[in-house]
Amino acid sequence: MGVLHFTLLCFILLHSWKIAAYNDEDWKKATATFTKDTDEGSLVTEGACGYGDIHKASYGKHSAGLSSILFNRGSACGACYEIRCVDHILWCGELCLIPNSVMGSPSIVVTATDFCAPNYGLSVDYGGWCNFPREHFEMSHAAFAQIAKSKADIVPVQYRRVKCQRSGGLKYTMSGNSHFYQVLVTNVGLDGEVVAMKVKGSRTGWIPMARNWGQNWHCNVNLQRQPLSFEVTVSSGKTLTSYNVAPANWQFLQTFEGKQFSE
C-alpha cells in the first residue's frame, strides 16, 4: 500500500473512530505464534478436531490451534475467531495509531481446527505459550502472515468470536462399523461449534449422539441400509434439521451435504 493511500485510510479511520470504538469492548487479549511450513502437516492434515485434511473440510490454511482454556476439550472445534496483532510496532502489520484504540490494524478470521498442547517444562513466557490458563493461538503460517511479520516468534493479539461464513451446507462424513456409528460434521456456519447432535434412520426415532473427540459424534446403533437424517445444535442454541441427507445405500467414508444455518 502506498504512503498516500495508507495515510488516507488512517484519516478515514480516525474520523470514524468515535462511532466504531465501542466494538473494542468485544476484543480480548491473547498471544499468537505460527506453525512453520515444515511442520504445517500436523495442523493442515491432522489436528485434534478430527477434520483430517482441512482443505477438504473447506477450512483451508486460515486455521489455528487453540490453547487449553480456549479449546475446552474440543468443544471449540469449528468456531471462528477474528484476530489482529496489537501493541508491537516492529512485528505487527501496518496499523494506524489512534489514541486508546488499535483501529486500522489488519485482522484475519480463522477456524479452530486443532489443539495447541501445553508444555509445562517451559515457562508461559518462554516457550510454554499454550500452558493453562494462557490464551494463545497457534496459527497457520498463511494466516499469521496476514497480521504480522513472519520473522516474529510470538506477537500480542486481540481476538473475538465471530460468525462463521461458509459456502454450501453442513457436511457429514460416515465412519465406524455395523455396531458403532460415527459421523464427522464440518462446514458449520453461524456459531461453527457443534454442542449436540442427533441422528435418525428410517427405522428409528431420533437418537442422541455423544461427542467422541473433536467434532466426531457417535452412537452404538446399527444404522446401515436406511436413509439418515441429522439434527445439529450449535452453541447459541439454534438447531438445524436435515432430513434424508444420506440415502439408504450410504457407505462408510462417504460424505453427504445437508442444510446450512441461516442468521
C-alpha positions in Angstrom: 0.0 0.0 0.0 1.4 3.4 -1.0 2.1 6.1 1.7 -0.6 8.4 0.4 -3.2 5.6 0.3 -2.3 4.4 3.8 -2.4 8.0 5.2 -5.8 8.5 3.6 -7.0 5.2 5.1 -5.8 6.3 8.6 -7.5 9.6 8.2 -10.8 7.9 7.4 -10.4 5.5 10.3 -9.6 8.3 12.6 -12.8 10.2 11.8 -14.9 7.0 12.2 -13.2 6.0 15.4 -15.8 7.6 17.8 -18.5 5.6 16.0 -16.7 2.3 16.0 -14.6 2.4 19.1 -17.3 0.7 21.2 -16.6 -2.5 19.3 -13.2 -2.8 21.1 -15.1 -3.9 24.1 -15.6 -7.3 22.3 -11.9 -7.9 21.9 -9.9 -10.0 24.4 -6.1 -10.2 24.8 -4.0 -13.2 23.8 -0.8 -14.1 22.0 -0.1 -15.9 18.7 2.6 -17.9 17.0 2.6 -19.8 13.8 3.4 -23.3 12.6 6.4 -23.3 10.2 5.8 -24.7 6.7 8.0 -27.8 7.5 5.7 -28.6 10.4 2.4 -27.5 9.0 1.2 -31.0 8.1 0.2 -31.5 11.7 -2.1 -28.5 11.5 -3.3 -28.9 8.0 -3.8 -32.7 7.6 -4.3 -34.0 11.2 -5.5 -31.8 14.1 -7.2 -32.6 17.3 -10.7 -31.7 15.9 -10.7 -34.7 13.6 -11.2 -32.8 10.4 -8.4 -34.6 8.6 -7.2 -32.6 5.6 -8.7 -29.2 6.4 -8.6 -28.2 2.8 -11.2 -30.9 2.1 -13.1 -29.7 5.2 -13.2 -26.3 3.5 -11.3 -24.5 6.2 -8.1 -24.1 4.2 -5.0 -22.6 5.8 -7.0 -20.0 7.7 -6.9 -22.2 10.7 -5.5 -22.3 14.2 -4.7 -24.5 17.2 -6.1 -23.2 20.5 -4.6 -23.4 23.9 -6.3 -25.5 26.6 -8.5 -22.8 28.0 -9.8 -21.8 24.6 -10.0 -25.4 23.2 -12.2 -26.5 26.1 -11.7 -30.2 25.4 -12.7 -29.9 21.8 -16.0 -28.1 22.2 -14.5 -25.0 20.4 -13.7 -27.0 17.3 -15.2 -25.2 14.2 -15.6 -21.9 16.0 -14.4 -18.8 14.1 -12.2 -16.1 15.6 -11.1 -12.7 14.3 -7.5 -12.0 15.3 -5.4 -8.9 15.0 -1.9 -8.1 16.0 -1.5 -5.2 18.5 1.0 -3.2 20.6 4.1 -4.2 18.6 5.3 -1.7 16.0 8.1 -3.9 14.9 6.2 -7.2 14.3 2.6 -6.2 13.6 1.3 -5.3 10.2 0.7 -1.7 9.2 -1.7 0.0 11.6 -3.0 3.5 12.3 -2.0 4.8 15.7 -5.3 6.1 17.2 -5.4 7.1 20.9 -6.7 4.4 23.1 -7.5 2.2 20.1 -6.0 -0.2 17.6 -8.3 0.8 14.7 -6.7 0.1 11.4 -4.7 -2.9 12.4 -5.2 -5.8 9.9 -7.2 -8.8 11.1 -7.9 -12.3 9.9 -10.7 -14.8 10.6 -9.5 -18.3 11.4 -11.3 -21.6 12.3 -10.4 -23.6 15.3 -9.1 -26.9 13.9 -6.5 -28.1 16.4 -5.3 -28.2 20.0 -2.1 -26.4 21.0 -0.7 -28.8 23.6 0.8 -27.3 26.8 4.5 -27.7 27.6 4.8 -27.4 31.4 8.5 -27.9 31.2 8.8 -24.3 29.9 7.6 -21.1 31.4 4.5 -19.4 29.9 6.7 -16.5 28.9 9.4 -18.7 27.3 8.0 -21.4 25.1 5.1 -22.6 27.2 2.7 -20.4 25.2 -0.2 -22.9 25.4 0.1 -23.7 29.1 -3.1 -23.3 31.1 -4.5 -20.7 31.7 -2.8 -18.7 28.9 -5.0 -17.8 25.9 -3.0 -18.5 22.8 -3.4 -19.2 19.1 -1.0 -21.4 17.1 -1.9 -20.1 13.6 -1.1 -21.5 10.2 1.8 -19.5 8.5 -0.6 -18.3 5.8 -3.0 -16.8 8.4 -0.2 -15.4 10.6 1.5 -13.6 7.7 -1.6 -11.5 7.1 -1.5 -9.9 10.6 2.2 -9.9 11.5 5.7 -10.3 10.0 6.9 -13.9 9.7 10.2 -13.1 11.5 8.2 -12.7 14.7 8.3 -15.7 17.1 5.3 -14.6 19.1 3.1 -11.5 19.0 0.5 -9.9 21.2 -3.0 -10.1 19.7 -6.6 -9.3 20.3 -9.4 -11.7 19.4 -13.1 -12.1 19.3 -15.6 -14.7 18.3 -17.3 -14.0 15.0 -19.9 -15.8 12.9 -18.6 -18.4 10.5 -19.2 -17.7 6.9 -19.4 -21.0 5.0 -20.2 -21.9 1.4 -22.7 -24.8 0.9 -24.3 -26.9 3.6 -23.1 -28.9 6.6 -21.1 -31.9 5.6 -21.4 -35.3 7.3 -18.7 -37.9 6.9 -19.6 -41.5 7.9 -17.3 -43.9 9.7 -17.4 -46.9 12.0 -18.9 -50.4 11.7 -22.2 -52.2 12.0 -22.4 -51.7 15.8 -20.5 -48.4 16.1 -21.7 -45.4 14.0 -19.6 -42.2 13.9 -20.1 -39.0 11.9 -17.7 -36.1 11.4 -19.6 -32.8 10.9 -17.8 -30.0 9.1 -18.5 -26.7 7.2 -20.7 -25.5 10.1 -21.8 -21.9 9.6 -23.0 -19.3 12.2 -21.5 -20.4 15.6 -19.3 -23.0 14.0 -19.1 -25.1 17.1 -21.5 -28.0 17.5 -22.7 -28.8 21.0 -25.2 -31.6 20.3 -26.2 -34.0 17.6 -28.9 -36.5 16.8 -29.3 -39.0 14.0 -32.5 -40.7 12.7 -32.8 -43.6 10.5 -36.0 -44.6 8.6 -36.5 -47.4 11.2 -35.5 -45.5 14.3 -36.6 -42.4 16.3 -34.1 -39.6 17.0 -31.0 -41.0 18.6 -28.8 -38.6 20.7 -25.1 -38.9 19.8 -22.1 -38.4 22.1 -19.0 -36.4 21.3 -16.2 -38.9 20.7 -13.4 -36.4 20.0 -13.3 -33.0 18.3 -16.3 -32.9 16.0 -16.7 -36.6 15.7 -20.0 -37.8 17.1 -21.1 -41.4 17.7 -23.8 -43.8 18.8 -23.8 -47.6 19.3 -26.6 -48.4 16.8 -26.7 -50.2 13.5 -27.9 -47.6 11.0 -26.9 -49.3 7.8 -29.3 -49.8 4.9 -31.6 -46.9 5.9 -31.7 -43.2 4.9 -30.3 -40.9 7.6 -31.4 -37.5 8.9 -29.4 -35.3 11.2 -30.2 -32.7 13.9 -27.4 -30.3 14.8 -27.4 -27.8 17.7 -24.7 -25.1 17.9 -23.5 -23.1 20.9 -26.1 -20.3 20.6 -28.9 -22.9 21.0 -30.0 -22.9 17.3 -30.9 -26.3 15.9 -30.9 -27.3 12.2 -32.6 -30.5 11.0 -31.7 -32.0 7.6 -33.9 -34.9 6.5 -32.7 -37.9 4.4 -29.2 -36.5 3.9 -27.7 -39.9 3.3 -29.6 -42.4 1.1 -30.3 -45.9 2.2 -27.3 -47.3 0.3 -24.8 -45.0 2.1 -21.3 -46.4 2.8 -18.7 -45.7 5.4 -16.2 -42.9 4.5 -18.7 -41.2 2.2 -19.6 -37.6 2.8 -23.1 -36.1 2.3 -24.2 -32.4 2.4 -27.2 -31.1 4.2 -28.7 -27.7 5.0 -26.8 -24.7 6.4 -27.6 -22.5 9.3 -29.0 -19.1 8.5 -28.9 -16.0 10.6 
